[in-house]
Amino acid sequence: MRIRTFLQNPTSSRIAPSGVVLSWLAPLRIVVLLFSLILLTSGVVQADEWIGDASEAKSKQDYSQMIELKGWLGRKAPIELEETPTIKEVSTTEQVIMTIEIATPRWFTGATQITPFEIPNVISMQRSQFATNMTERHDGVTWSKQRWEITFYPLVSGRVVIPSTPVEVQFSAATNQNIVATLHTPPLSFNALLPDGKLAQDEKWLASSELNISQEWAVIAQEQSGRDEANNDGMLTVGDAIVRRVNISANNTLSILIPDVLTDQSTAHYESYLTPSQLSDSQTRGRYVSTRAEEQTLILQTGGEVTLPSYTLRWWNTEKQQLETEVIEGKTVIVSHTFASFLAAYGQTILLGLIVTLALIIVLWWAVRRYRTHPLPADLELVKMGLMGNDTQARRLVYKKLRVATGWPTLMNGSPKGHDQTKPSMVQANEARSSGSESGLDIPPENFAEYRFQTQHLTKRLLFLVWRRLRTRLSGESMDSTKNTDKFKIPKALDLD
């Protein structure tokens, strides 16, 4: 009865404790529900992560069937790629191309990343930022391929080893998932050496498959004021500048490997200045072209003929496998002086000439004044008589010098055989000549000139010969008639007879 009464009378005082229990159970149930939801959510994420790990593990196992990488030296793929490629010999600074081929039966979904190569004494670079795409069918399956090129330029002789390098590839899996895989290139090697014994390691030269050189000339004239019409017609003048531009274009090399040919070496004829070279590298349809443009400014310093130098460039032709030499021709220009440059160039010579001329004028003036009141020197007097053709005065001058110096009456030493001591030699000579024969006189060879001087017509040649012989005899030197005749020859222009 009490129980039933309790149930039937909910408003009784016993209801209060059960109401309190209901008030704290409801929040507890909410907390338990929230905690369960949190655990369930965490369990779902872990499940997703586990599923993703399993998928990635499965994709890694299938890499060999879904992606492959090959690498070789050169652009053309060998028929069969060996695990250890053969060593290739190339010239130093010659371009060596490493081809990396990536293939997949699916398709590529992202950019391929190739880790840069770092090799001592070798310039390595990826000159093209784009791959060559192609497709091939194998066993009825179409494969997508990418070919990348890495260029190497060995700077010194020796063995070059290209290490294995990571390549990151993105491609699509069979489940259309994007897979990022890291592959490695095979290690390769080659030998670099000097191609010709005529080349030195430190010499400036170039290795290329094709070389083209051109040059241009331009003139920058100074201010036109003060120039005459001839200069305005194209004649160069001191102070003008000649600009020389040389363009060098080479295939399959780098612009930084093209040696400079122009120099800033100045001469007395011009001052030379160089501007920074312009370098460029480009690629067109698989053809690598590098250019180097140099500019030289020559400021003319002197007039006359000015020769601008030629330059040479030696290069190794990788196509013909031979050493060739290119000549960059110079030129010769005619430069006219300005007044200032003429004085600067010839001022000292002009001053020296003026001094010498003034000295000669003074000496000549002094000689004229002196010899107006004084006799001429014997030598000058003899020349004067000889040129005037005065034989009598010339003979008198010779005999006078002979008597004053020695007291001898005749030029001949002793008397010839058949000579009459009682008669003068001139009389005997005249008698012999009048009789039509001189056979009675035996004249020694050393006295023949003197005999002719005393007996025959006096020529300028004979006069000067006897005068020299007389001076030599008076100086005490031995005299050989034949040698002195050869030694002291009178020019034919003076022998008017």
LUMKE-53190 format. One line per 2 residues: number of its first residue (from 1); their letters; for each residue x, y, z of C-alpha. Coordinates in steps of 0.5 Angstrom, whole numbers, plus 500, padded with zeros to 3 digits. Last residue first. Layout:
% residues N
NUM) a) X,Y,Z | ... .
% end
This chain:
% residues 497
497) dl) 777,629,258 | 772,631,263 .
495) dl) 774,626,268 | 770,629,274 .
493) ak) 764,625,272 | 768,619,272 .
491) pi) 769,619,279 | 777,620,281 .
489) kf) 779,613,284 | 784,613,290 .
487) kd) 784,606,293 | 785,603,286 .
485) tn) 791,608,284 | 793,607,291 .
483) kt) 794,600,290 | 797,600,284 .
481) sd) 802,606,285 | 804,603,292 .
479) ms) 806,608,297 | 810,608,304 .
477) eg) 808,613,308 | 812,619,310 .
475) sl) 807,624,310 | 810,627,304 .
473) rt) 810,621,300 | 802,621,302 .
471) rl) 801,628,300 | 805,627,293 .
469) rr) 801,621,292 | 794,625,293 .
467) wv) 796,630,289 | 799,626,283 .
465) lf) 792,622,283 | 788,629,283 .
463) ll) 792,632,277 | 791,625,273 .
461) rk) 784,625,274 | 783,632,273 .
459) tl) 787,631,266 | 793,634,265 .
457) hq) 796,633,258 | 803,629,258 .
455) tq) 810,630,260 | 810,632,267 .
453) fr) 804,629,270 | 805,623,265 .
451) ye) 812,622,268 | 809,622,275 .
449) af) 803,617,274 | 809,612,271 .
447) ne) 813,613,277 | 811,607,281 .
445) pp) 811,603,274 | 818,604,273 .
443) id) 819,608,266 | 825,605,261 .
441) lg) 826,611,256 | 829,609,250 .
439) se) 822,607,248 | 819,613,248 .
437) sg) 818,614,240 | 816,619,235 .
435) ss) 822,623,235 | 818,629,238 .
433) ra) 816,625,244 | 823,623,245 .
431) en) 825,630,245 | 819,633,249 .
429) aq) 821,627,254 | 828,629,254 .
427) vm) 826,637,255 | 821,635,261 .
425) sp) 827,631,264 | 832,636,265 .
423) kt) 838,635,261 | 845,633,264 .
421) qd) 842,627,267 | 840,624,261 .
419) hg) 835,618,262 | 836,612,259 .
417) kp) 834,608,265 | 829,612,269 .
415) sg) 832,617,274 | 831,618,281 .
413) nm) 825,618,285 | 820,622,280 .
411) lt) 816,628,282 | 822,633,280 .
409) pw) 826,639,283 | 826,636,290 .
407) gt) 827,641,296 | 822,637,300 .
405) av) 816,641,303 | 817,647,300 .
403) rl) 820,644,293 | 814,639,293 .
401) kk) 809,644,295 | 811,649,289 .
399) yv) 811,643,284 | 804,642,285 .
397) lr) 802,649,285 | 806,650,279 .
395) ra) 802,644,276 | 795,647,277 .
393) qt) 797,654,275 | 799,651,268 .
391) dn) 793,646,268 | 788,651,269 .
389) gm) 782,647,267 | 777,651,272 .
387) lg) 775,645,276 | 783,643,277 .
385) mk) 785,650,279 | 779,650,284 .
383) vl) 781,643,286 | 788,645,287 .
381) el) 786,652,291 | 782,648,296 .
379) da) 787,643,297 | 792,648,298 .
377) pl) 788,652,303 | 785,659,300 .
375) ph) 789,665,300 | 787,670,305 .
373) tr) 784,677,305 | 777,675,301 .
371) yr) 779,668,305 | 777,670,312 .
369) rv) 770,674,310 | 768,668,306 .
367) aw) 770,663,311 | 766,667,317 .
365) wl) 760,667,313 | 760,660,311 .
363) vi) 761,658,319 | 756,662,321 .
361) il) 751,659,316 | 753,652,317 .
359) al) 751,654,325 | 745,657,323 .
357) tv) 743,650,319 | 745,646,325 .
355) il) 741,650,330 | 735,650,325 .
353) gl) 735,642,324 | 736,641,331 .
351) li) 729,645,333 | 726,642,327 .
349) tq) 728,635,329 | 726,636,336 .
347) gy) 719,639,334 | 717,633,329 .
345) aa) 712,630,333 | 709,635,338 .
343) lf) 710,640,333 | 706,636,328 .
341) sa) 701,634,333 | 699,642,334 .
339) ft) 699,644,327 | 694,638,326 .
337) hs) 697,632,322 | 694,627,317 .
335) vi) 693,620,318 | 693,615,313 .
333) vt) 690,608,315 | 693,601,315 .
331) kg) 689,595,316 | 688,589,321 .
329) ei) 686,582,319 | 683,577,324 .
327) ve) 686,571,322 | 683,564,324 .
325) te) 687,558,326 | 685,551,325 .
323) lq) 687,545,329 | 684,538,327 .
321) qk) 678,533,329 | 674,535,323 .
319) et) 668,536,327 | 671,538,333 .
317) nw) 675,543,330 | 680,546,335 .
315) wr) 681,553,335 | 687,558,334 .
313) lt) 685,565,334 | 690,570,331 .
311) ys) 690,578,331 | 692,583,326 .
309) pl) 695,590,328 | 693,597,326 .
307) tv) 698,600,321 | 699,608,322 .
305) eg) 701,611,315 | 703,619,317 .
303) gt) 700,622,323 | 701,621,330 .
301) ql) 696,620,336 | 690,616,333 .
299) il) 685,614,339 | 684,607,338 .
297) tq) 677,604,341 | 676,597,342 .
295) ee) 670,593,342 | 669,585,343 .
293) ar) 663,581,342 | 662,574,344 .
291) ts) 657,569,342 | 655,562,344 .
289) vy) 650,558,339 | 647,551,342 .
287) rg) 643,547,337 | 638,543,339 .
285) rt) 632,547,336 | 635,553,337 .
283) qs) 639,554,344 | 642,561,346 .
281) ds) 649,563,350 | 651,571,350 .
279) lq) 657,575,352 | 658,582,351 .
277) sp) 665,584,352 | 667,590,357 .
275) tl) 670,596,353 | 677,596,351 .
273) ys) 682,602,350 | 688,603,345 .
271) ey) 692,609,345 | 695,610,338 .
269) ha) 701,611,334 | 707,611,339 .
267) ts) 703,604,341 | 698,602,346 .
265) qd) 696,595,348 | 689,594,350 .
263) tl) 688,588,347 | 683,584,342 .
261) vd) 683,577,342 | 678,575,348 .
259) pi) 678,567,349 | 671,564,348 .
257) li) 670,559,354 | 666,565,357 .
255) sl) 661,564,351 | 660,557,352 .
253) tn) 661,551,347 | 657,547,342 .
251) na) 657,552,336 | 662,559,336 .
249) si) 660,566,334 | 666,571,335 .
247) nv) 664,578,333 | 670,584,333 .
245) rr) 668,591,333 | 674,596,332 .
243) vi) 672,604,333 | 677,608,330 .
241) ad) 678,615,334 | 680,622,331 .
239) gv) 686,626,335 | 691,626,329 .
237) tl) 687,627,323 | 683,621,318 .
235) mg) 682,623,311 | 675,622,309 .
233) dn) 673,628,305 | 673,633,310 .
231) na) 680,632,311 | 681,634,304 .
229) ed) 677,640,305 | 681,643,311 .
227) rg) 679,642,318 | 679,648,323 .
225) sq) 673,646,326 | 670,639,325 .
223) eq) 671,637,332 | 674,630,333 .
221) ai) 672,624,328 | 669,618,331 .
219) va) 671,613,325 | 668,606,325 .
217) we) 670,599,323 | 667,592,323 .
215) qs) 669,585,324 | 667,578,323 .
213) in) 668,571,326 | 665,565,325 .
211) le) 667,558,328 | 664,551,328 .
209) ss) 664,545,332 | 668,548,337 .
207) al) 674,548,342 | 677,554,343 .
205) wk) 684,557,344 | 688,561,349 .
203) ed) 694,558,351 | 695,556,359 .
201) qa) 695,548,357 | 699,549,351 .
199) lk) 697,547,344 | 702,544,338 .
197) gd) 701,537,341 | 694,537,339 .
195) pl) 687,535,342 | 689,536,350 .
193) la) 686,531,354 | 679,530,357 .
191) nf) 677,523,359 | 670,520,360 .
189) sl) 666,518,366 | 659,516,367 .
187) pp) 655,514,374 | 648,512,372 .
185) th) 642,517,374 | 638,516,380 .
183) lt) 630,516,381 | 626,520,386 .
181) av) 619,518,385 | 613,523,386 .
179) in) 606,519,385 | 600,523,383 .
177) qn) 594,518,384 | 590,516,378 .
175) ta) 589,509,380 | 594,506,375 .
173) as) 599,511,377 | 600,518,374 .
171) fq) 607,521,374 | 612,526,378 .
169) ve) 619,525,377 | 625,527,382 .
167) vp) 632,526,379 | 638,524,384 .
165) ts) 645,524,382 | 650,518,380 .
163) pi) 657,521,379 | 660,524,373 .
161) vv) 667,522,373 | 672,526,369 .
159) rg) 679,523,368 | 684,528,366 .
157) sv) 686,534,362 | 684,541,365 .
155) lp) 677,545,363 | 672,540,362 .
153) yf) 666,543,359 | 659,539,361 .
151) ti) 652,539,358 | 646,536,361 .
149) ew) 641,534,357 | 634,532,358 .
147) rq) 629,527,355 | 622,526,357 .
145) ks) 618,519,355 | 611,517,355 .
143) wt) 610,510,353 | 605,507,349 .
141) vg) 603,499,350 | 602,495,344 .
139) dh) 609,491,346 | 613,497,346 .
137) re) 610,504,343 | 614,510,343 .
135) tm) 612,517,345 | 616,524,345 .
133) nt) 618,530,349 | 624,534,349 .
131) af) 625,537,356 | 625,544,357 .
129) qs) 630,548,361 | 635,548,356 .
127) rq) 642,550,358 | 643,545,364 .
125) ms) 650,546,367 | 656,543,368 .
123) iv) 663,547,368 | 668,542,370 .
121) np) 675,543,374 | 672,539,380 .
119) ie) 665,536,379 | 658,539,382 .
117) fp) 652,537,378 | 645,540,379 .
115) ti) 639,536,382 | 634,534,376 .
113) qt) 627,536,378 | 622,534,373 .
111) ag) 615,538,373 | 609,535,374 .
109) tf) 604,530,372 | 607,526,367 .
107) wr) 603,520,364 | 602,513,364 .
105) pt) 607,507,361 | 613,511,364 .
103) ai) 620,514,361 | 625,518,363 .
101) ei) 631,519,359 | 637,523,361 .
99) tm) 642,525,356 | 649,527,358 .
97) iv) 652,532,353 | 660,533,353 .
95) qe) 662,540,350 | 670,541,349 .
93) tt) 673,545,353 | 679,540,354 .
91) sv) 678,535,348 | 674,529,348 .
89) ek) 676,521,350 | 670,517,351 .
87) it) 670,511,357 | 665,505,356 .
85) pt) 659,505,360 | 658,501,366 .
83) ee) 651,498,366 | 651,497,359 .
81) le) 646,501,355 | 644,497,348 .
79) ip) 643,501,342 | 646,507,344 .
77) ak) 642,513,345 | 644,519,340 .
75) rg) 645,525,344 | 652,524,347 .
73) lw) 654,521,354 | 648,516,357 .
71) gk) 643,516,362 | 637,511,363 .
69) le) 631,512,368 | 624,508,368 .
67) im) 617,509,371 | 611,504,372 .
65) qs) 614,497,372 | 620,499,376 .
63) yd) 616,503,381 | 611,498,383 .
61) qk) 613,496,390 | 613,504,391 .
59) sk) 606,504,389 | 604,499,394 .
57) ae) 608,502,400 | 604,508,398 .
55) sa) 597,505,398 | 599,502,405 .
53) dg) 601,508,408 | 595,512,405 .
51) iw) 590,506,408 | 594,507,415 .
49) ed) 593,514,415 | 585,513,413 .
47) aq) 585,508,419 | 588,513,423 .
45) vv) 583,519,421 | 577,514,423 .
43) gs) 580,512,429 | 581,519,432 .
41) tl) 574,521,429 | 571,515,433 .
39) li) 575,517,440 | 572,524,439 .
37) ls) 565,522,438 | 565,517,444 .
35) fl) 568,523,448 | 562,527,446 .
33) lv) 557,522,448 | 560,520,455 .
31) vi) 560,528,456 | 552,528,454 .
29) rl) 551,522,458 | 554,525,464 .
27) pa) 550,532,463 | 544,527,463 .
25) lw) 546,523,470 | 546,530,474 .
23) sl) 539,532,474 | 536,525,474 .
21) vv) 539,523,481 | 536,530,484 .
19) gs) 529,528,482 | 530,521,485 .
17) pa) 532,524,492 | 526,529,491 .
15) ir) 520,524,490 | 520,522,497 .
13) ss) 516,528,499 | 510,527,496 .
11) tp) 508,530,489 | 508,524,485 .
9) nq) 502,521,489 | 500,514,486 .
7) lf) 507,511,486 | 508,513,493 .
5) tr) 501,510,495 | 503,504,491 .
3) ir) 509,503,495 | 505,505,501 .
1) m) 500,500,500 .
% end
